[in-house]
């Protein structure tokens, strides 16, 4: 996916087992952020940055949706532990990761493997990708979005 592309209507299944659709957020901008794994330092910092500025993001017209390949049960524990007020999608089959092009080869600790490349897509009120943040500052992520 690139800027100007229409985002898919069906985004996936949330931690409660409910289908998440873009139309559920009609009239709002959507922050769709992909992250590698629940309860890891960088992913927790990113989620908490968005949590801490959630009211400000909502006031600016945004809804927040996080996506990782973790299970719904993992997302539930992660959201409860860190009091996350937004939706987390359990993309266990990596369908959404692949659709957005964030499931890619990564190098970590000298090993090469496939994984989620931390990326945020800003989707406008018409369901079109308006911006992409590829260099995510996990601790200041909400600031990165609000300053756009």
N, C-alpha and C positions, 0 to 999 in steps of 0.2 A: 504494500500500500504506500502511496505517496500523497503529497499535498494535492488537493483537488479531486481525489478519488472519493467515491461514495462508500461509506462504511457499511458493512453487512447489517441487516436488520436484526438477525438473531445473533446475540453475542455469546451465549452459553448458559450454563447452569450455575446458580449461586450456591452458597454454603447451606441454604435451606432446601435445596433441590428444586427451586423455582427457575423457570426459564427467564432469562434477562434479554429484553429486546430494546433496541435503540428507541423505538417509539414510546417506551415507558418513560422516557425523559424528554418528550416533545416540548419544544420551546426553550430548552436548556442546552447549554454547551456541556459536552462530556469530556472529562479527563479520563482517558482509558490508558492506564499504566500497566505495563508488563514488567514483572519482576521475577527473579530466579527461584526463590524459596522462602517459605514462611519461617519466621524466627531465626533468621541469620542476621548478623549485625547491620549490613547495608540495607537489607530489605526492611528490617524493623525501623531503622532511622528514617527511611523514605516514607513508610506508612505513618509513622508518628509525626513527621513534618506535615503531611497532608491532614492528619487528625487534628493537630494543634491549630491549623489555619482553616479548618473545615467551615466554620461559620463565615469567615471572610471569603472563602471560595464560593460558597453558596450565595452570599450577598452579591458577588460579581457575576452570578448567573451560571455557575458550574455545578455539575454533579460529578462525583468521583467513583470510578470503578477500577478495582485492582484485578489483575489476572496473573495467575501462575499455574503450573501444572500440578500443584499440590491438590490433595483430596478435599472434599467438602468438610470432612471431620477436622483436617489440619487447619483449614481456613477458620472454622468455628472457634477452635482453641486459640489461634493467632488473634482473631478479632476480639475475643473475650479478654485475653491476657492484656492486650494493649488498648482496649476500649475503642476499637475502630468503629466509627459511625456510618461507614459507607460499605457498599456491596463489594464482595470478593467473588470472582468467578473461578470455579474449579475446572480448569482446562486440561483434564487428565489425559485426553487423547491428543492434545496439542493442536487441535483444529484451528482455534483462534490464533495461537502463536504462529502457525504456518500461514494462515490467511494474511496476517499483518507482516509477515516476513521477519519475525524476530527469533524464530527457532533456527539457529545457525551454529556453525562450527566456532568453538571457543577454545582458547588456550588458558589453562589454569594450573599453576604449580608444575609447569613443564609438560603437562598432559594435554592432548587434543581430544575434544569430544563435542557432542552436540548439546546445546543448552539455550536457555532464554537470554537474549541480549536485552538488558534493561533499557527500555524505550517507552516514551510517553507520547500518545497521540491526542491532540486536541481536536475534538469533533464539534463543528458548529451546529446551530439550531436546525439546519436543513439536513444534517447527517453526513456532511462533507468534511473530510480531513482538512483542517485549516492550518495546522502546524504539527511538527514532529520535534520532540526533544530527544536527541540521541546521547548527548553528554549530560546525563542526569547527575545533579549534585544531591546525593541522598539526604543530607542533613538540611538542605535549603531548597528542597524541591518545590514546595508551595510558593516560595518567593520567586523561583524561576518562572513559574506559571503566571503569577499575578503581575510580574513585570513585563510580560509580553504585550 
